[in-house]
Amino acid sequence: MKGVATVFPSKSDSLRIASRSPLASVVHTSLKNIPAGSTILVAASGGADSTGLALLAAAVARRGDWVVCLATVDHGLRVESAQDAECVVALGAWLGVAVERCDLHVAPGPSVAARARNARHAALARMATNVGAAAVLMAHHAEDQLETVLMRLIRGAGAKASAGMPKARSLHGTIRLIRPLLERSVSEIRALLLQTGVPWREDPSNQDRSKPRGRLRHEVLPVLESIRAGAAVRAARSARRLQGAARALSREARGLLCGDGPWPRARLRKANSEALALALRKRFTDATESMLERAVQTIRSSGAQPKRFRFPHAHLHVLAKTVSLVRETAGIR
């Protein structure tokens, strides 16, 4: 599959090598809460990352008596995408597992990456439901996580988003989305494929440096790696710890602005400033970061002079002892 060929090596040898890889233990651990006998759907694109994950999932399937199935989504955005999907079908045939395929038609244009991602996740949820899967595995790795964190940081994202992708979350209903390799490097995945001789496809769009993520991948991440070896893996582990901190902030935020107020200003003043900002952001989803920051600073200040903040659809009144919410009604501004 690397290039055009789809010649596979010995399956038994490849599975034996993969089962002894440290990555196999990582994948197996990520599935510890998936009941024995469950179906596991591996999202596969034909690229190195998902091909490696498919091989690893097949290698550890017997440990939990799991049934592995591959799922591929053709977005129709590249000429080669249909060939990529065919290569996933060939991979499934070699592994001896079923393959689910979904052909989409995502229109080029603004926000195409986000639209394609949303459509892909919806398609994976449908395919997982069709086969009765308990979990969908995705092959995001440490470099993907670092790119995501950096992209969100330079956009000025909040604590939760800046902590990157979660290792596991709900995809649809009881179906879990799991990223087993999120704290492992792409080089480790490719090394396994080279060792086993399992082929893969190269996506030429990954070499595109015209987009911010492409520039980060090819220009920024190598510099970080040269400064500190293993930078992406270390950053991915830090992201996991930040996710724990973000969850703690979220719990605190949920208790700050309960009901419709008014709320004691003294209590809000003692709250963590990030938790207070998060609570306000949940109330005023259309507000800018600068508006929210000014509101937080005012609430936490010692000033007693009343101040009003006009957010979309509501006003926030900061008085000496209370903070209250006044919603806008039709005809009243």
N, C-alpha and C positions, 0 to 999 in steps of 0.2 A: 504493500500500500504506500510505502514511501516512494514517491514518484508515481508509477503506474502499476507495477507488479503487485500481485496478490498471492504470492507463494508463501505458504506458512511452513514453519518448522514442525518437528514432532510435538504433538500436543502433550503427550505424557511427560516428555522431558521439560517442556516449558512450564507446565503446571507444577512439576516437582521443584524446579528452580524458584518459581514464584512463591510457592508455599514456604520456602526456607528463607525468603527475603524478610528483612525487618519490616518492610512495608506491609507484609501479610498480617503481622501481629497488630499493626495499626488499624488495618481494615477490620480485622476480627473484633478488636476491642470496641470499635465504633458501632458494631452490630450487637453488642451484648444485651441490649434491651429489646431486640427483635425476636419474637417467639420462634422456636424451632418449627421448621416446616413452612415458614412464611416465604412468600415470593419477594424477591428483591429486584427492583428495576434499576439498571445501570444506564444513565444517560450517556450516550456515546456519539461522538461526532466523526470518528475516524482518525482524529489527531492523537498525538503521542500520550497526552495526559489521560484521556478517557479510554484509550486502548489499554494502557497500563492498568487502569482501575478495573476494567472488565476482566483482564487476565487475573488480577489479584482476587476479585470477587469470586471468580470461578475456582480459584485455588483454595479459598477458605470455605467454600459453600458446604462441604461435607462436615466441617467442624460444628456447624449449627443446623445441619440438615435443611439448609435453605435452598430455595429454587431460584436460580439466577435467570434473568431475562434482560435483554438489551433493548433500549429505546433510542431511536434516532429521529431528529427533526430536520427537515430540509426547508430552510427559510426562503429559498428561491432567490437569494440576493447575489449569488455568484454562479458563474457558468459551471464551475467545478462541483457545486454543492450536491448535484444528483449523483456524481461519482463517489463523493464522500459517503453518502447514504448507502450506496451499493457496497462499498467497502465494509461498512458496519454489518450489512447483511452477510457478507462473506466471513467476517470475524465471528459472527454468531454461529454460522454453519460449522466453522472450524472448532469452536468451543463446544458445539453441540447444545446450544441454548436457543430459545425462541427470540425473535426480534420483532419489535413493534416499530412501525414507521409512520410518520405523519408528515405530509407535504403541506407547507404553508405558502402563502403569497404575501409577504411583507413588502409594502411599497417603499421604494427608496425615498429619501427626503429627510426633513428635520427629525431629530430624536430617533433615528432608525435603530440605533443600538438598544435603546430602552424599549422601544416597541417590539423589537425582535425578542428581547429577553422576556418581556411579559407574555408574548404569544407562545414562546417556548415553554415557559413554566406552566401555562394553562394547558398546553398540549401534553406535557409530561404528566400533569395531574389526571387528565382524561385517560391516557394510556395506562397509568398506574391503577386507576379505577377499573379499567377494562380487564386487566389481568389479575386483579385482586391483590396488588402489591401492598406490603406493609410499609415499605420505604423506597425512596428514590435516592440513588447515590449519584453525586456530582463530583467531578474530578478537579475542582479548584485546588490549587496548591499555594505554597507560601508566597511565591512571587505574585500570584493573582491577588492574594490578600494585601500585600504591601502596596501594590498598585491601587487597589480600592481605597485603602486608608489614605494614601497620599492624595488621590483625586478628591476625596471628600474633605480632607483638611484644607486644601487650597480653595475649596468652595465655601469654607467657613461653616461646615456642618456642625450640628450639636454633638453631645457626648455619645449618644447611642450610634448614630451614623458613623462618627469618626472612629469607632471601635471596629469597623469593618464587618465582614460577613460572619454570621454565626456558624458554628460547626454543625449545628442541628437545629431544625425548627419544624413547625407544622407546615406542610405543603397544601393539603386539602383534607378536611375532616380528620380522620385518624392517621392519614398517610404522612410519614415523616420524610423530610428532605435532609440528607446527611452528606457532609463533605469530609470524608475520612482523611484525606491527604492535605488538609488545610495548613498543617504545620510541618509539611515535608517539602523539600525542594524539587523543582522540576528536573534538575539534573539527576536526582536519585531515581525518578520515575523513568527517565530516558535510559539511564544506565541499565535498569532491569530489562527494558525492551531490547537493548543491544546485546545483553548477555543471553537472552532467550532466542533472539533472532526474529521476534515477532514484528512484522512490518506495520507502518502507520502512514497516514497522509499528512502532508504539510499544508496548512492554510496560508496562502500568500498574503492575506489581509493582515496576518500577525506581524508582517514586516513593514507595514505602513506607518510611517512616522509623521504623517500629516495631522493625525488626531492626538489629543493630549495623552491618552493612555499609551499610544504607541511611542510617543516621545519619552514618557516615563520608563517604559519597558526597555528601550534601547539606549537611552542616554543617561537616565538618572539611576536606575537600579544597578547598572554595572559600576558606577562611581561609588555607590553605597557599599557594594560588595568589596570593592578595592580598599575602602576605608576600614571595613570590619567584615572579615570572612563570616559567612552564614548570616548576613544582615537580614535577609528576608525571613528566614526561619525564626530568628530572634524577635523580629518585629511581629510575626504572626502569633508568637506566644504572648507577647506584650498585648496584642489586640484582644486575645482571649481574656487576659486579666482586666483590661479596660472594659470589656463587656460586662464583667461582674460589677465593676464600679458603676457603670451606666444603669444596670438593673437596680442597684441600691438607690441611685438618684431618682429613678423612675418611681420606686416605691415611696420615697419621701415626697415626691411631687404630687402623687395621687392624693395625699392627705392634706395638702396645703390649701387648695381652693375648692373645697367640697361645697356642693349646693350652689345657691345663687348669691351667697354673702348676705350682709357685709362680713368681712373677716377681720379679726383683731390684727392691727398693724404690728403690734409688739411681737406677736408670734411669727408673723411673716418676716420681720426684721431679723429674727434669730435663725431663720432657715438658711440652709446652704444656698448661696447665690445661684449656683447652676440648677439646683432643684427648683428654685423659685422661677427661674427663667424657663425651665421646662414646663412647669405648671401653667405659666402664662402662654407659652407657645401652643399648648393643647387647647387653651381657651380661644386664642386668637391666631388661628392657623394661617391667616393671610398677612399677618404683621411682619414687618421687616426685622432683621436682627438688631438694627440700630434702635428701632422703636422699643423693642423688648428690653434692650440693655438700659435705655434711659428710664424705663418704668421700674426695673429692678433697682437701679441706683437710687431712685427717688424713694421707693418703699423702704429701702434699707438705711436711708439717711436719717439724721436726727431732726431735720427740718419739720416744722409744724404747719407751714403754709400750704393750704389746699392746692392740689394740682390735678388737672384733668388730662388724660391721654385718650385721644380719639383713634380707636382702632376700627377696622372695617366691621360694620354692623353693631358696634357697641362702644361705650365709653368706660374707661376705668378711672374712678375718682379716688385719689389718695388724700385722705384727711389726716388730722393729727393722730387719731386713735384707731381709725378703721380704713379699710380699703373696700370699695363697693363697685358693683358692676351695674351699669345702666344700659339696657339694650335699646337700640334704635327701632322705632316703629314707623310704619308707612306714614309719610307726611311730616314726621318729626325728626329734626336734625340738631 
